[in-house]
Amino acid sequence: MPKGVYHHGPLSKEHKEKLNAGWIGKHHSAETKKAISTTHLGRVSPLRGRHLSQATKDKIRAKHIGKTLSAEHRVLLSKSHAGKVLTQEHKNNIRATAKAHGFGKWMKGRKSPEDVKRKVRIARVKSIALNYGACWPSYNPRACEFFKSFDEQNQTKGQYAMYGGGEFYIKELGYYPDYFNDELKLIIEYDEPRHYDDQGNLQEKDVIRQSQIQSLYPDFEFRRIRGE
């Protein structure tokens, strides 16, 4: 073949393997990486808008099944994403893509056993404790104002977030009731709209939560307050 003339036909399998072997373990210098980046700046990938066939997707997945990243690779990935914040537009694109491809549908309708949920709650509380209390259960400031007013009117002192010294923890269940008063034998849950469905019925998980708490404290009165 004359010098400077190249055959542009498809490469043989042996040729491809030889080329790949020649690049194993090699890394571009920072200068080369910058030059490559500058060369491709502004270019639109010819693959944009194209969709892979299901057979190709299955082939790609099969190729990666069972593979695990090395510790070095994981550290590099972690460093490359450190400090990065996704824009709202990027988040919306991710959600749209997931919805279009049906990601997460396999979990729809599935429910974890109550014993598993309880173990997860308790494990989470232990994790918080080991973190020196840097994270506590979320609370509603309006609920705290309500509980404060309730205590003042009834000359009592219950346990709740903000003014009540922190929510009471039921270690057997992994729950933090919104308000717990041992003196009055009273437990109060302050429910935001999300605790009810479109028909105004209490969500199933809240019904189960109340039932479990009442079983553990049968001599306590359990009240629900519908708030904002």
C-alpha positions as CSV (number, residue, x, y, z in Angstrom):
1,M,0.0,0.0,0.0
2,P,1.5,3.4,-1.0
3,K,2.6,5.7,1.8
4,G,-0.2,8.0,2.9
5,V,-3.0,5.9,1.5
6,Y,-5.2,4.1,4.0
7,H,-8.0,1.6,3.7
8,H,-11.2,2.8,5.3
9,G,-13.0,-0.5,5.4
10,P,-14.1,-2.2,8.7
11,L,-11.3,-3.4,11.0
12,S,-10.9,-7.1,11.6
13,K,-11.4,-8.5,15.1
14,E,-7.7,-9.2,15.5
15,H,-6.9,-5.6,14.5
16,K,-9.3,-4.2,17.0
17,E,-7.9,-6.4,19.8
18,K,-4.4,-5.3,18.9
19,L,-5.4,-1.6,19.0
20,N,-7.2,-2.0,22.4
21,A,-4.2,-3.9,23.9
22,G,-1.9,-1.0,22.9
23,W,-4.0,1.4,25.0
24,I,-4.3,-0.7,28.2
25,G,-2.8,1.1,31.1
26,K,-2.0,4.3,29.1
27,H,-3.3,7.7,30.1
28,H,-3.5,11.0,28.2
29,S,-1.4,13.9,29.6
30,A,-3.3,16.9,30.9
31,E,-2.1,18.8,27.8
32,T,-3.5,16.2,25.5
33,K,-6.8,16.0,27.4
34,K,-7.2,19.8,27.1
35,A,-6.4,19.7,23.3
36,I,-9.0,17.0,22.8
37,S,-11.6,18.9,24.8
38,T,-10.9,22.1,22.8
39,T,-11.2,20.2,19.5
40,H,-14.7,18.8,20.4
41,L,-16.0,22.1,21.9
42,G,-19.3,23.0,20.4
43,R,-19.7,19.7,18.4
44,V,-22.9,17.8,18.5
45,S,-22.6,14.1,19.0
46,P,-23.8,12.1,15.9
47,L,-25.5,9.7,18.4
48,R,-27.7,12.4,19.9
49,G,-31.3,11.6,19.5
50,R,-30.6,8.0,18.5
51,H,-32.1,5.1,20.6
52,L,-30.5,1.8,21.2
53,S,-32.4,-1.3,20.4
54,Q,-33.5,-3.6,23.2
55,A,-31.0,-6.2,22.1
56,T,-28.1,-3.8,22.3
57,K,-29.2,-2.6,25.7
58,D,-29.4,-6.2,26.9
59,K,-25.9,-6.9,25.5
60,I,-24.5,-3.8,27.3
61,R,-26.1,-4.9,30.6
62,A,-24.9,-8.4,30.3
63,K,-21.3,-7.1,29.7
64,H,-21.4,-5.3,33.1
65,I,-23.2,-7.9,35.2
66,G,-21.0,-9.1,38.1
67,K,-18.4,-6.4,37.6
68,T,-17.3,-4.2,40.5
69,L,-15.4,-1.0,40.5
70,S,-12.0,-0.9,42.1
71,A,-11.5,1.2,45.3
72,E,-9.3,3.5,43.2
73,H,-12.1,3.9,40.6
74,R,-14.7,4.7,43.3
75,V,-12.5,7.3,44.9
76,L,-11.9,9.0,41.5
77,L,-15.7,9.0,40.8
78,S,-16.4,10.5,44.2
79,K,-13.8,13.2,43.7
80,S,-15.1,14.1,40.2
81,H,-18.6,14.7,41.7
82,A,-17.6,16.4,44.9
83,G,-19.1,19.9,45.2
84,K,-21.2,19.6,42.1
85,V,-24.8,20.8,42.3
86,L,-27.3,19.8,39.7
87,T,-29.4,22.6,38.1
88,Q,-33.1,22.4,38.3
89,E,-33.2,21.9,34.5
90,H,-30.8,19.0,34.9
91,K,-33.0,17.4,37.6
92,N,-36.1,17.8,35.4
93,N,-34.3,16.1,32.5
94,I,-33.3,13.2,34.7
95,R,-36.9,12.8,36.0
96,A,-38.3,13.0,32.4
97,T,-35.8,10.4,31.2
98,A,-36.6,8.1,34.1
99,K,-40.4,8.5,33.5
100,A,-40.0,7.9,29.7
101,H,-38.1,4.6,30.3
102,G,-40.3,3.4,33.1
103,F,-37.6,3.4,35.7
104,G,-39.0,2.6,39.2
105,K,-42.2,1.0,37.9
106,W,-41.0,-2.4,39.2
107,M,-41.2,-1.0,42.7
108,K,-44.7,0.5,42.3
109,G,-47.2,-1.2,44.5
110,R,-44.6,-3.2,46.4
111,K,-44.7,-3.0,50.2
112,S,-42.1,-3.9,52.7
113,P,-43.1,-6.1,55.7
114,E,-43.8,-4.1,58.9
115,D,-40.9,-5.9,60.6
116,V,-38.5,-4.7,58.0
117,K,-39.8,-1.1,58.3
118,R,-39.4,-1.2,62.0
119,K,-35.8,-2.4,61.7
120,V,-35.0,0.3,59.2
121,R,-36.4,3.0,61.5
122,I,-34.4,1.8,64.5
123,A,-31.3,1.5,62.4
124,R,-31.8,5.1,61.3
125,V,-32.1,6.3,64.8
126,K,-28.9,4.5,65.8
127,S,-27.2,6.1,62.9
128,I,-28.3,9.5,64.1
129,A,-27.0,8.8,67.6
130,L,-23.6,7.8,66.3
131,N,-23.5,11.0,64.4
132,Y,-23.7,12.9,67.7
133,G,-27.3,14.0,67.0
134,A,-26.4,16.0,64.0
135,C,-29.7,15.0,62.4
136,W,-33.1,14.7,64.1
137,P,-36.6,13.8,63.0
138,S,-38.2,16.6,61.0
139,Y,-40.9,18.6,62.8
140,N,-43.6,21.2,62.0
141,P,-43.0,24.6,63.7
142,R,-46.8,25.3,63.7
143,A,-47.3,22.0,65.5
144,C,-44.8,23.1,68.2
145,E,-46.7,26.4,68.6
146,F,-49.9,24.4,69.1
147,F,-48.3,22.1,71.7
148,K,-46.8,25.1,73.5
149,S,-50.3,26.7,73.7
150,F,-51.8,23.4,74.8
151,D,-49.3,23.1,77.7
152,E,-49.9,26.7,78.8
153,Q,-53.7,26.3,78.8
154,N,-53.6,23.0,80.7
155,Q,-50.7,23.8,83.0
156,T,-48.7,20.7,82.0
157,K,-45.5,19.9,80.2
158,G,-45.3,17.4,77.3
159,Q,-42.4,16.3,75.2
160,Y,-42.2,17.7,71.6
161,A,-39.7,19.5,69.4
162,M,-38.5,23.1,69.9
163,Y,-40.1,24.1,73.2
164,G,-40.7,20.6,74.6
165,G,-37.2,19.5,75.0
166,G,-37.2,17.2,72.0
167,E,-39.6,14.5,70.8
168,F,-40.1,11.4,72.9
169,Y,-38.6,8.3,71.3
170,I,-40.4,4.9,71.4
171,K,-37.4,2.7,71.1
172,E,-39.4,-0.5,70.7
173,L,-41.0,0.8,67.5
174,G,-38.5,3.4,66.2
175,Y,-41.2,6.2,66.3
176,Y,-41.1,9.8,67.5
177,P,-44.7,10.9,68.3
178,D,-45.3,14.6,67.7
179,Y,-46.4,15.1,71.3
180,F,-46.1,12.8,74.3
181,N,-47.3,13.6,77.8
182,D,-46.8,11.0,80.5
183,E,-48.6,13.1,83.1
184,L,-51.9,13.3,81.2
185,K,-51.4,9.9,79.5
186,L,-51.8,11.6,76.2
187,I,-50.2,11.3,72.7
188,I,-51.0,13.8,69.9
189,E,-50.1,13.5,66.2
190,Y,-50.2,16.8,64.3
191,D,-51.1,15.9,60.7
192,E,-50.3,17.9,57.6
193,P,-52.4,17.5,54.5
194,R,-50.0,14.8,53.1
195,H,-51.1,12.4,55.8
196,Y,-54.5,12.1,54.1
197,D,-55.5,10.9,50.6
198,D,-57.7,12.7,48.1
199,Q,-60.9,11.4,49.8
200,G,-59.8,12.7,53.2
201,N,-58.9,9.3,54.6
202,L,-55.8,8.9,56.8
203,Q,-52.9,7.3,54.9
204,E,-52.5,3.5,55.6
205,K,-49.0,3.9,57.0
206,D,-50.4,6.4,59.6
207,V,-53.2,4.1,60.6
208,I,-50.7,1.3,61.1
209,R,-48.4,3.6,63.1
210,Q,-51.2,4.7,65.4
211,S,-52.3,1.1,65.9
212,Q,-48.8,0.0,66.9
213,I,-48.3,2.9,69.3
214,Q,-51.7,2.3,70.9
215,S,-50.9,-1.3,71.4
216,L,-47.8,-0.4,73.3
217,Y,-49.5,2.4,75.3
218,P,-53.1,1.1,75.8
219,D,-53.7,3.4,78.8
220,F,-52.9,6.5,76.8
221,E,-55.4,8.7,74.9
222,F,-54.4,9.1,71.2
223,R,-55.5,12.3,69.5
224,R,-55.0,13.5,65.9
225,I,-55.0,17.2,65.0
226,R,-55.4,18.2,61.4
227,G,-53.1,21.1,60.7
228,E,-51.2,22.8,57.9
